[in-house]
Amino acid sequence: MKFDKQAETIDNLIGKLVNQGLAINDLKKAKRYLTNIGFYRLSAYMSIFQSNTTSRRFNKGTSFDDILNLYVFDRKLRLLLLDAIERVEIAIRANIIDILSLKHNNPYFYTDPNVFFNHFSCDKFIAKIRDTLKGSDKRETFIKHYYSHSQLENELPPSWMMFQLLTFKQLSVFIDSIKHGDAKLLSNQFNLKNTKTFSSWIRSLSDLRNVCAHHSRLWNRIFGTIPVIPHLDAAMIIDIPAKISLLENMIPIKPHRKLYFQIVILWFFLKQINPKSTWVSRLINLLKEYNIPIEHMGFPNDWINDKFWNV
């Protein structure tokens, strides 16, 4: 079934926004942003300013700059999160290589079926590895150098090379696939007792990274997969409320399915990697600069007062 919609010019779309009660003080500016961002992408940030979702009427006093302010905040938030996720991803990658290479006394531990829960998981992972290697000798100098000196054309490189090529998602899949003993060594490195919590949190950060990398909206986003809520490790993080009540007739927000829980997880890992990290201060400054309604991301009113944040 196709939607009965027709393509519209930017001028027509601006006219509709004005008719819906949106104040546009600088038409040239609005047209430029709508042209280069896209009406559909920008419309995702309009709902908070519209009390009636049927008529899409804007609340009195809402301007185009209010919507743009929220959009720019979201873009800067993605960049800030990507910076933090990069640090966690590199730390996970390095610890997998160092810990498992030494434990198994084998730089090719990732090819050993005994490391995995079953042979199928091992075979599936190796197949992904070989797909990743295709053409990588043309992109990565160290892989090209390795194969120029390797005796066997199809020989897999040692873990400290191979794991530099894997995506965060592939690292997450590897952690999900290995036996409990090895996963426990990795989770212990980050002061987590429960390997299921560790695996779930890494997977959630991998998904978050993909959202950021594809320039998708973070503000007001409901995440489909909920990270494990820890029990053994509950004392390691802040207590997250089951829901946050908003204005009358509005559906309560569940922080476990919002960005807030993801940021709690991210900050937990950052503190394990670098106890002196100032990343959360940058987050606070961003929230203050744009003064956006953070409860829509699952933040409780008094979130910053908990000692978990150490600021």
N, C-alpha and C positions, 0 to 999 in steps of 0.2 A: 504493500500500500504506500503510495506516494503522498507526501504532504502537498496540499494545494497552496504552494507558495511561489511567488515570482521574485526574481532578482530586482533589487531596488538600488537607486543611486544614493550616494552619500547625502546629497541634499534632501532627498525624500526621507531618509532615516533621521536626519537632524530635525526635520519638520515634525516627524512623529514624536520624537523626544520632547520637543517644545510643547506639542499638544497634550502630552502626558504630564505636563507641569514642571519639566526640568528647565532650570535657568541656565542659559548659555550666553555668557557675557562676551565671549570672543569666538565668533563663528569661524573665523579663519583657523584658529587654534584647534577648535573642535573637529573641523573637517580634516585637518592634518593628522590628528591622532586617530580618528576613525579610519582614515585611509591606510595608515601604516600599522595599526593594531588590528583592526577589523571589528565591525559592529558586534558580531556574535561572541567573540572572545571578551570584549569589554562589557557586554550585557550580563555576563556572569557575576559582575561586581555591582550590579544595579539593584538586586533584589532587596538588600538591606534598607534601601532608601524608598522602597515601594510597599506601602501598607496594604494595598489591595492588589493581589497577584492576578486577578481577573482583568481588571481595567488597566493594570500596570501604571496607575497614577503615582507620581512621585510625591513624597512627603513635602509639605510646604517649606520652602527655603532651600531645597536641595539643588545644588548646582553641578554642572559638568565637572568642575574642579574637584568636588567631593568624590566622585566616581574615579577620576584620574588619580587622585591621592591614594585611594585604596589599591588601585592597580599597580602603581609605582612601588608602594610598600610591599606588595606581594612579590614583585620582581626582585627587589632587594633582599627580601627574606629568602627567596630561593638561592640566591648567590651566597648568602651567609650560611645557609644549611649545607650547600655543596662544599664549602670550605671545611666545615666540621666533618662531614661524611668522608671526605678525602682522607683526613687524618686517621679516622677509624678504619677505613678500608685498608690503608697502607699498613697499619699496625696489625690487623688481622692477617693480612698476607704474610708479613714478616714472621709472625709467631707460628703460623702453620708450617712455614718452611723450616725454621730453626728447631722448633720443638719436635716435630715428627721426623725430621731427618736424623736428629740425634737419638731419639728413642728407638727407631728401627735400624739405626746404623746403615741407612740406605738413602742416598740422594734421589732415588727413583721410587720412594715409598708409595707414591700415588699410583703406581702400576701394580702394586702388590694386592691381590684379591683379599688377603687376610686382614688388610686395613679396613675393608668395607664390611657392611652388614652381610652382604651376599655377593656372589659372583656377578649377578645381573647388574647390580649398582656399579660394580667396578667396570664391567664391559661398557655400560652406558656412558660412564664418565670418560673412559679412554676414547670412545667414539667422538665425544664432544671435544676432547683434547686435540684429536687429529684434525677435526674440522677447523679448530682455532688456528692450528699450525699452517693450514693451507694459505700460501701467499704471505705468511708472516715474515719469511726471510727477505721479502722485498720491502717490508715496512720497518723492521727492527734490525739494526746493525748487529746486535749481539747474537741473534738467531742465524743471520746470514754467516757470521763468522764461525758459529758452532758447526753448521752443516758443511762449511768449506773444509773443516778439519775432522769431521766425523767419518768413521770407517763405514758406517751403514747409513744409507740414504733415508731409511724409514725409522732410524733410531730416535727415540724420544729424548729430549734434553733433560738435564737434572732439574730438580724441583725449583731451585733458586732462579732458573731461567723460565721454566714453564709457567710457574705461578705468577710471574710478572705479566703474562699475556692474558690471564683469565679476567673476566669481568667480575664485578662484585657479586652478581647473581650466580655465577659459576662457583665462586668461593662459598657462597651460601649453600648451594646444592652439595658441594663436597662435604661441608660440615654436617649436613643432614644425613649424608650417606655413610659416614665412618662409624666404627664401633664406639661404644660408650667410653671405654678406657682412654682412647685418643681424644675424644670430644671433651672428656673431663679434664685432661691436661690443658687444653685450650681455654676452657671456661675458667679454670682455676687461675690462669694468667691474668684474667680480668676480674678476679674476686667474685665470681658467680659460682654458687654451689650446684645449681641445677642446670644440667646440660640442655634440657628442653627449653628453659628460659633463654639460655645463651643462643641456641640455634634459632629460636623464634625471633629474638631481638635483632640478630644479624640479618635474618630474612626481611624483617620489617624495614630496616635501614636500607637494604638493597632496593626494596620497592619504593621507598621515599626518594632515594637517589634517582630512580628512573622518572618519577613524577617531576622532580626538579629539572633533570636534564632535558625533558621534553617540554619544558616551559608551561607545565600545567598549573592550574590554580591550587594554591595551598590554603589560603584563607577560606573558611567556611566549608572545607572539604571533609567529607565523610569517607574514611578509609575502609575498604571492603574487608581486608584481613586484619583482625584484632591481634596484636602481639600478646603473648602469654602474660597474664597477670601473676607475678611471682608470689610464692608462699615461703619457700626456704630463704629466698633472697629479699623478702618484703622490706626488711629493715634497711636495705641498701638504697632504697629510693623513697621518694615522697609518697605520702598517701594520696591516692587519686580518687576523688569523689565519684560516685556512681552516676550522678547527673547534676547539671546546673540548671536551675529554673530561671527562665527569662521573663519577659513581659507576659501579661495575661493573654491567654488564647494562643500562645506560642509553644511549640513542642520543646520540651526540655532537651538540653544538649548533653550528650554522653561523652565525657572527656576521653574515655578509653578508645573511642573511635575517631578522635580528632587529632589534630597536629600536636596538641599539648603532650599527650602520652609519648609521641614520637620524639619530641624535644627532651622529655625526661630521660628517655633511653639514650639519646645522643649525648646529653650532658653527663650521664653516668659513665659512658665509655670514655669521654674526653677527660674526665677527672682521673680515671685509671691510667690513661696514657700520659697525661701531664697534669698533676695536681695543682699547678700554678696557672692553668689555662685561664685566660680572660675572655673567652668566647662568649660566655653568658652576659658579660657586661656590654658587649657589642649588641647582643640581642635586646637587652633592656633599653639601650640608647635608641635603637631602631624603633621599638614600640613607642617610646616617648616622642621621638621626632615626628612620627606620623599620626599619633594619637588615635589609633583605630580601635574599634570595639573588639577586644581580644577574647571576650567570652565566646564569640562565634568560632574560635579555634579551640575551645575547650579549657581555656585558662580560668581557674577560680579567681575570685576577687582578691584574695590575700595570698596568692601563689608565691610572691616574691619574699614573703616573710619567713618561709621555711628555711632552716639551716642547710637543707640539701643544696641550695644554690650557692652558698658560700660567698655572698656579695654584700 
